[in-house]
Amino acid sequence: MLSIEEAVVDTLQRCGPCCLEDVVTSLPNFSWGEVFLAVDRMSRRGRVSLLELGCSTYQITLRAQFGQLTPATN
């Protein structure tokens, strides 16, 4: 089973930018709160960007440099 952050990244890679509710709906094994906390954590680390679309509606976008969870080897 994927970690919650891996599952969020997978969803964003498959679907592109999504609203938080769409990400939550696509991850039925996790609660709304778990997804929210993961997205918050990822946003603070710069892994995803959040764009406010309206009252309490946010679009989540995967930052390009974080498209892969494993670090690139040089």
C-alpha positions as CSV (number, residue, x, y, z in Angstrom):
1,M,0.0,0.0,0.0
2,L,1.3,3.5,-0.9
3,S,2.0,6.0,1.8
4,I,-0.5,8.9,1.9
5,E,2.0,11.3,0.3
6,E,2.8,8.7,-2.5
7,A,-0.9,8.3,-3.1
8,V,-1.4,12.1,-3.4
9,V,1.5,12.4,-5.8
10,D,0.1,9.4,-7.8
11,T,-3.3,11.0,-8.0
12,L,-1.8,14.4,-9.2
13,Q,0.4,12.6,-11.7
14,R,-2.6,10.8,-13.2
15,C,-5.2,13.5,-13.0
16,G,-3.2,16.8,-13.1
17,P,-4.2,19.7,-10.8
18,C,-7.2,18.8,-8.7
19,C,-9.3,20.3,-6.0
20,L,-8.8,18.9,-2.5
21,E,-12.2,17.2,-2.5
22,D,-11.3,15.4,-5.7
23,V,-8.1,14.1,-4.2
24,V,-9.9,13.0,-1.1
25,T,-12.5,11.2,-3.2
26,S,-9.8,9.4,-5.2
27,L,-8.2,8.1,-2.0
28,P,-10.9,6.1,-0.2
29,N,-8.4,4.4,2.0
30,F,-7.6,7.7,3.8
31,S,-9.8,10.0,5.7
32,W,-10.4,13.6,4.7
33,G,-8.3,14.7,7.7
34,E,-5.4,12.5,6.7
35,V,-5.4,13.8,3.1
36,F,-5.7,17.4,4.4
37,L,-2.7,17.0,6.7
38,A,-0.6,15.3,4.0
39,V,-1.4,18.1,1.5
40,D,-0.6,20.7,4.2
41,R,2.7,19.0,5.0
42,M,3.6,18.7,1.3
43,S,2.7,22.3,0.6
44,R,5.0,23.5,3.5
45,R,7.8,21.4,2.0
46,G,7.2,22.8,-1.5
47,R,6.1,19.5,-3.0
48,V,2.7,20.9,-4.1
49,S,1.3,24.3,-4.7
50,L,-2.1,25.4,-3.5
51,L,-4.3,27.9,-5.4
52,E,-7.4,29.3,-3.8
53,L,-10.2,29.1,-6.3
54,G,-13.0,30.3,-4.1
55,C,-14.3,30.2,-0.6
56,S,-12.7,27.1,1.0
57,T,-11.9,25.6,-2.5
58,Y,-8.2,25.0,-3.3
59,Q,-6.6,23.5,-6.3
60,I,-3.5,21.3,-5.6
61,T,-0.8,21.2,-8.2
62,L,2.3,18.9,-8.1
63,R,5.5,20.9,-8.3
64,A,7.5,19.7,-11.3
65,Q,10.7,19.0,-9.3
66,F,8.7,16.7,-7.0
67,G,7.0,14.6,-9.7
68,Q,9.1,11.6,-8.6
69,L,9.3,10.6,-4.9
70,T,12.7,9.0,-5.2
71,P,15.6,11.5,-5.4
72,A,17.5,11.7,-8.7
73,T,20.9,10.2,-8.7
74,N,23.7,12.2,-10.3
